[in-house]
Amino acid sequence: MSVADAEVDVLIVGGGPVGLTARALLERWGVRVSLVEKHGELSPFPRSRLVNVRSMEIYRGLGLAGEITAGAFGPEYGRIRFRDTLHDRDFATAAMVGINAPIPASPVTGVVSSQDRLEPTLLAAADTEMRFGAELVDLTEEADSVVAVLLDRRSGRETRVRARYVLAADGANSTVRQRLGIGTTGPGALAAVTTVVFDADLDGWCADQPAGVYFTAHGSFLPLYPEGGWAWLGPTPEDTERADWSGLVSRALGPDAGVRADVSRVQHWVMNAFVAERFRHGRILLAGDAAHAIPIVGGLGMNTGIADVHNLCWKLAGVLRGWAGPSLLDTYETERQPVAHRTLRQAVANSKLMFEAQSLRHEQLQTGGSAPARVELPWSDRYFAQLGLVLGVAYRSDAVLTDGSTPPEPSDTDPEPSDTGTDYVPTAEAGHRMPHLWLTPDRSTLDAFGEWFTLLTPDPAAWEQQAAAPGVLHIERLPDEHAELCGLSLRGALLVRPDGHIGARWRDRASSGTALHRALTAIGGSPRSSR
């Protein structure tokens, strides 16, 4: 066994929103974590712009939802607008469902907020080690650990860290994924894009018609912060060294705009579209863009990564704390890889719909004369109405029991429905996210979940005798009026995993006094010990 300078339970590689969220989740479980980020600071670029309703549910559980909402745009910005130029009138518009207004299916509302505003909140949410300027340059898997070699980019000094597991959240160009030789499937690089951050007085064009994104024929315009600032996204020009960024953005604003853009930052990047062939290599697990690069249209990429680590971190904690077996980690890829493929398909479909709307408008303008004021959208009001994908994910794996005791048959392991992901119908079937129901006037069923399993039942007394079970278990009373909605009799119960997905359902009282114990043992994958 090689010598290491430090030892931790989990080494997280990558300090973006996914890695930072994993750090906060694992700290709640008491897991020893170190996060390393090769850059010297958090990203100064806005990058991802949408914290969807499912991510906000996760952040509500971490106690962060209020702070994130306070620094974000109001719900009126939960809309996209299509214009010929930014100062023209809309020729099409659509709402971002779950962002522009509360929805009955959740106790929270998603927000439009820039990634550089989100990351400091996530950084402050945990006290575990965070090392900036530390680049992973090598890693070696051993029998019961992984040894990572880290290069301090300021001093040039190398150190070695031994971790029980490594969580790679180091982006679409993941060093970890490449070193492991894990391939990808999907279209790959779709476009070279440039983001230009600038200041300009655009209130006269946008104040009375706010939006999170304005799509125009000359690139996309995004308001960055409630107090001001803008970003322009467009194709990367051939000669970036000589580009007049201020002039380019000013021209994109439209002829006779009379506005000069004061440029502060420029970033060139590639819009990728792929899913990794594997999400796990021994003790190394991929999450976020390292596991799947999702095109930006629809705001699905970062949020999918946040859901990844919400699925993974309780499993890592269970294995490390001894109440779950290592095989539980196999269910991470089984559950999340199909979601990544479905999300990629949805994002590609979103992109096609966006371009179709712009193409329709172009055809109108080419006909001559006065173009109609509106374009009939190719998707009606369903663009961004992706709650079926955001809230309707259904897992089928060994960590889901179809009848309270049995994992699904192999033929039932594909959780992907054939719809487009636009519709969400709440259900309390095993594998699904537990529906939001009010336990009290200000406490949701989703607030009952955390670093434990939760048994929801109208009859807690009938189940308390089984409470001495492996893992960490809380029993919560489910109001009688919710029983039928959850497919339960007044003696039934739902076993909800720490990530809020239903692990098992007993429609009536369990036939055996050991049913709960056996269910927790089955979901945990043969734990080495109980606690």
N, C-alpha and C positions, 0 to 999 in steps of 0.2 A: 504494500500500500504506500503510495507516494505521500510525501510530507506536504501539509497545507499550512498557510499562515492563519487561516480562520475557518471555522466550521459553522454552518447554518442548516436549518431544516430545508428551506426553499431559497434558491437564488433566482431572482427575477431579472431578466435581461430586457431592458427597454423601459424608459421612463415616460411614455405617453399615457393617455387616459386608461388604456387597458392594463398596463403594468401598474400604474398608480392605484387603480381600483382593486387589483389583485392584492397589492400590499395592504390596503385598508381592510379588505375582507379577511385575509389570513391573520392579521393582527388581532382581530376579534376572537379568533380561535386560540390565541396564545401560541401561534406558530412562530418560530425564530426565522425572520426573513431578512434578506439583504437585497436591495434593488440597485442595479448598476445601469448607468446611462452614459453612453460615450460622449455626448455633447456636454458642454460645460454648464449648461443651464436648461431650464424648461424652454420649449420652442416658443419663439417670439411671433410665430405666424398664426393666423386665425385657423387655418386648416378646417377641420370638421366643424359644422355649424349647427347641428341639430342634436339635441338630447331628447330622444323619443320617450313615449310614455312608459315603456317597460324599463328603460334605463333610470327614469325618475323614480319608479317604484323601488328599484335596487338602491338608489341613493336615499330614498326615504328611509329604508331599513338601516342605512348607515348614519342617519341623522343629518344628511347633507342637502336634502331637497329644498328646504327653505332658503339656505344660503345661495344655492345655485339659481333658484328662481329670482332672488333679489337682485342678482347681477345680470339678469338676462332681459331680453326684450319682452314687452307685454304680449298677450295672446293675439292682439290684432296684427302682429308681424308673422303669425302662422299662416302665411298665404304666399303663393307664387304669382307673379304677374308676367305676362308676355307683352312686349312692346317692340315696335320697330326700332326706336331709340329710347333712351331712358326718359327723355322729356316728352315723348308722345303719349297718347292715351293707351290704355290697355286694349289689346285685341283679343285677349283671353286671360282668364284667371282661374285659380282653383285653390281650395283650402287644404292645409295640411291637417288631416284629421288626427285628433289627440293633441294637437299643438294650439290650434286657433280657438279652442273652447273646451271646457271639461266634457268628459264622456262618462256615461253611466258605468262603464266596465272597469273604471279605475278610480282610486281615491286621489290621484295626482294628474297633473297636466304636463306634457312635455314642453320644452322651451326652445327658442332660437337663441343660441349663445355660442360664442366663438371658443374654440379649443384652448386658446391662450388665456381665456378667462376661467375656463373649467379647471385646468390643470393645477393652478395654485391652491384651489379649494381641496382638490384630491391630495395634493402633497401634504397639506396641513392636517389631513384627516387621520394620519398615522404617525407614530413616533419611531418606528423601526428604521434601521439604517438605510440611507439613500446616498449613493456615491455618484456624483457627477464627474465627468471627465475620465471615466473608467471604461475602457473598451475591452470586450471579450475577444481574445485572439486565439484561444485554443480551449478545447474541453475533451476530457477523457472519461469514459464510463468505466467504473469499476464494479465489483460485485454488489456492493450495497450503497454506492454513492456515485457522484459525478465530481470530478475535479476540474475547475475552470481556471484558466490563466487570464489575468486581467492586466491590461497595460494602462498605467496612469499617463494620460496624454500630456500632462503638464511636466512631470518629472522624468518620464521615460522609464519609471520603475515598474517591474512586474511583480505581481503577487498571485498567490494561489488560494482559492476558496474551495473547500469541500462542502458539497450540499447533498442532502438526501435526494432532492429532486431539483430540476431546473425548469423554470417556466419561461419560455422564449416569447416575448412580446416585442420583438425588435424590428417590426415593420415588414413591408412587402419585400424588401431586399434583405431579409433576415440572414445575418451571418450564421446563426445557429442552424437554420434550415439548410443552408448551402453546405455547411460543414458536415452535416449528417447525410448529405446526398439525397434528400427528400425531394422528389419531383413535384410538378404541379400540373393541373389540367385546366383547360379553359382557353379563352381567346388570347390571353396574355396582354401585351401592351396595346392599348386602344388609341392613345393620343398623347402628344407632348403638350403640356399645359403650362402657362405662366400665371402666377398670382401676383398682382401689383397692389400693394397697400398704399392708400393715398387719402389725403384730406381735400375736401372741396365742399362748397356750399350748395348742396343739392336739395335742401329742404323745400324749396319752392316747387320742385317737381314731384316730391315723394311724400311730404308730410301728411297730406290729406288722403293718400292711398298707400299706407305702409305695407311692406312685404319683407319676407326673409330673403327672397331672391327675386331679382328682375332679370328675366331672360330677354336678350335683345339680339338683333341680327349681327351685332358687333361685340359679342361677348356677354358675360353675365356680371351684373352688379349686385353687391351684397353689402348692406349696412353692417358694420362690425360691432358697435357697442351702443347702448342707449344714449350715451353722452356724445357720440360722434365717431367719425372714421368710416372709411369705405374700402372695399376690395373689388378689383376687377379680375375676372378669369377669362382668358382667351388663349388661342393657339400660340405656342411659342414661335416667335419669328426666327428666320434662318440665321440672322446675324444678331445675336443677343448682346455682343460686346458693344456695338455701335447704336443699339436701339435707343430711341428717344422715348422713354417710358411715359413721361408726362404728356408729350405730344400724342402718343399712341392712345392713351386713355382719354385725353381731351377729344380726339377725333372720334373715338368710340361713343362718346357721349352724344354725338350727333352734330351735323352741320349747324352753324350759327348758334351753338350752345352758349358761347361766350363765357365758358368756365374753364379755368386752368387747374389741372390736377397737381397737387403738391405731393409728390411720391416720397414715401419713407422707406419702403422695403420691396424687394422683388425676389420671388422664388420660382425656380423652374422645377417641374416635376412631371412624372409619367402617370397617366391614368391606367392602372392595371386591372385585369379581370382574370382571376384564377382561384383555384382551391388546391391546397396541398394534398398530395396523394395519401399522406398519413399525418395524423395530429400527435402521434406519440412514437417515440423511439426509446424504448427502455424507460429510464428515469427522466427523460427529457420530453416536455410537452409543449406544443405550439398553440398560441392563442392570438386573436386579433389579426392584423394584416399579415403576420408571419404565417398564419394558417389559411387565410383567405383574403384576397384583395378585391374589394367590391367597388365598382364605379360609383361616383359621388351622387348621381342623380337619384334622389329619393332619401338621401341621408341615412343609409342603412349600414355603412361600413363600420364606423366606430361603435355604434350601438350593438352590432352583432358581436364585436369583440368583448364588449362589457358583459353581454349575456354569456359568452364563452367562460370567462373567469368566474362568473356567478355560479355556473354549473360545475366548474372544476374545483374551486377552492374548498368547498365543504368536503369533497372527496379526498383531497390531499390531507386535510386536517384529520379526517377519520382514520386514514391509514397511518399517519404520523402519531396520532394519539392512541392507536391500538384498538379502537372499536370497529374498525373496518379492515378488510383484507386488501392486499395489493390489486386483486382482480377488479375491485371497484373502479380503479382508474381506467380500465378497458372501456367502461361505459361512456367515458368522456368523448372519445372519437365516435363511438356508435351513435351517441345522441346528437352531437354538434356538427359532425361532418355533413349529414343530409341537410341540416338547416343551412349550412354555408352554401351548398349547391343550389338550394331553392332560393336563397337570398340573392345569389349571383344572377340567377335567371330573372328574378324580379327587377333587379337593378338594370340589367341589359334591356328588359322590356320597357322600363321607365325611360331610358335613354332614347329608344326608338320612338316612343310616344312624343317625347319632347321635340325631337327632330321633325317628326311628322307634323306637329303643330306649326313649327316654323316654316316648313315646306308649304303647307297649305296657305299660310300668309303670303309667302313669296309668290305663289301662283296667283293669288288675288291681285297683288301689286303689279304683276307682269301683264295682266289683262288690259291695263290702261283705264283711264277714267277714274272715278272715285271708288276705292275699295270699300267693301262692307266694313262697318265699325267693329264687327265681332267675327271670330273664327269659331266654327262649331268644333269643339274639342273632340279628338278621337277617342277620349275616354270618359266623356261627360264629367261627372263630379267625382270620379273614382281615383283620380291621380292623387297619390300620397295617402289614399284611404287603404292603408296596408295593415289594418289591425289584425287581420287573419294571420299575417306573417309575424307581426310584432307581439301579439298576445296569444295567438292561437297555436303556437308551437306545441306539438305532441311528441313525447319521447317514447320509444319502444326499445327497451334494453333489459339487461339482467337487474337493473336498479328500479324496475317498474314491475309490479305484480298485477296480473290481469284480474285475478279473483281473490286477492288478499293473500295468496300463497304461491302463485305460479308465475314465473316470467313468461313473456309471450313466446309463442312458437316461432321458429325461424322464419316461416312464411309471412309473419306479421311484423317483421322488424323494420319495414320502410315506413317512417312516420310522415312521409310527404303526401299531402292531398294533391289533387290535380288542379285545384282552382288557382287563381292568380294571386291569392293572398290578400284580397281586398276585404273580405267579409270575416267577422269574428262572431261566433256564437258561443257564449259561455257554457262550459260543461265541466262536471266534476268527475269525469271518467279518469281512470288511472293513466298517468303519463302527461296529462294536461296541466297547465298552470291553474292553481286554485283560483276560482272566480272571486272577484272582489265582492264581498257582502259586508254590511255593517254589523259588527258585534255589539257596539254601543254607538251612540250618535257621532262620536269622533274617532272610533277605532275600527279599522278594517280587518277582515280576515288576514290580509297581507301583512298587517302589523303584528300578527301572532308568530311570525316565522323569523328565525335568526340563526344563532349557532346551536341549533337543536332540531330534532324532529318534533312535529306537532301532531297530536291526535285531536281532531275536531269531532265532537260527538254531542248530540242532545242529551246524552245520559252518561256523564263522566263517572258516576259512582259504579256503574256496571263494568267500566274498563279500568278503574284505578287498581284493581287487584293484579292487573297485568303490567303495571307501570315499572316493575323491576325488570327492565329489559336492556339489552345491550345498546350502547349509544347514549345519547343525551335526549331525553324525551320530556316534553311538556304536554299536559292535557288541557284543552280549552273547551269550554261549553259552547256549542253551536246553538243559537236560538232555534226553537222548535219551528218557527216559520220558514227557516232556511232549509230544513231537512228535505222536503220534497224537491226543492230546486236542485239539491245535491244528489238526488236519487237514493235517499236514505229513509229508513223507518226511524222512529224515535229512539231506537236502540242501536242504530248503525253507527259507523264511524269512518272517517277519512284519515289516513296516515299521510301527512304532508312532509316532504323532504325539506331540508334547510333552504333549498333554492326556490321553494314555493310551488314545486310540481308535485302532483299527487303520486305517491309511491304505491299505495294500496287502498282499496275501498271495500268495506264490508257493508252491504246494504242493510243487513240486520245484525243482531248480536252474533259474535263469532261463535262457532260451534265448539271451539276448543279454548281452554283457559290459557293455552300457550300460543295462540294465534298471533298475537302482537309480537311476542318474543321471536317466533319463527320468521315473521315478516321482516323485522329489523335485521335479523341475522342474514336472511336471503338478500336483502337490498345491500347490506354492508359487505357481502362477498366473503363469508367465512372469516370473521375477525379473529385475531390471535388472542384477544382478551376482551373482557367486558368492563365497562365502567359507567 
